[in-house]
């Protein structure tokens, strides 16, 4: 990972929750992600809901790379 990307990630992590949500709204257009791709991602979200349970919460706290 480049230093620039690491710095962006660090700064994003420091944002308040409402600013992160605002960023999520505009990020697909900033990254030039096709709206159809975003629609497919959104449509797939329910298929992962079975992992949203108390037994699997420990995995939510694992550090990312």
C-alpha distance (Angstrom), angle and dihedral (degrees) to the residues before:
residue distance angle dihedral
X1 . . .
X2 3.78 . .
X3 3.77 122.0 .
X4 3.80 90.4 -115.4
X5 3.79 92.4 55.8
X6 3.80 92.2 45.1
X7 3.81 89.5 51.8
X8 3.81 91.5 49.9
X9 3.79 90.6 50.6
X10 3.80 91.5 48.7
X11 3.79 91.6 50.6
X12 3.81 93.3 46.2
X13 3.80 90.8 50.7
X14 3.81 88.5 54.8
X15 3.80 93.5 56.2
X16 3.80 120.7 104.5
X17 3.80 115.7 -105.0
X18 3.80 94.9 -103.5
X19 3.82 91.7 53.6
X20 3.81 90.5 49.3
X21 3.81 89.2 53.7
X22 3.79 90.1 49.2
X23 3.80 89.8 50.6
X24 3.81 90.9 50.4
X25 3.79 89.3 56.9
X26 3.81 94.7 55.9
X27 3.81 101.3 29.2
X28 3.83 96.8 87.5
X29 3.80 91.0 58.0
X30 3.81 92.1 43.9
X31 3.82 89.8 52.2
X32 3.82 91.4 43.2
X33 3.82 93.1 -120.6
X34 3.78 113.1 169.5
X35 3.83 112.0 -110.1
X36 3.81 89.5 -131.9
X37 3.82 90.0 57.6
X38 3.80 89.4 51.4
X39 3.80 89.9 50.0
X40 3.81 90.7 53.3
X41 3.80 90.7 49.6
X42 3.80 90.9 50.2
X43 3.81 91.4 47.2
X44 3.82 90.8 53.4
X45 3.82 95.3 53.4
X46 3.84 96.2 90.1
X47 3.80 90.7 58.1
X48 3.82 89.3 66.0
X49 3.81 97.0 48.6
X50 3.81 92.3 97.1
X51 3.84 86.6 74.1
X52 3.79 90.7 57.9
X53 3.78 97.5 90.8
X54 3.82 138.1 109.0
X55 3.80 93.9 -102.8
X56 3.80 92.3 59.2
X57 3.82 97.5 41.6
X58 3.80 90.0 98.4
X59 3.81 88.3 69.7
X60 3.81 90.4 55.9
X61 3.80 88.6 68.0
X62 3.80 97.5 51.8
X63 3.81 112.7 119.3
X64 3.77 117.2 -109.4
X65 3.76 123.4 -133.2
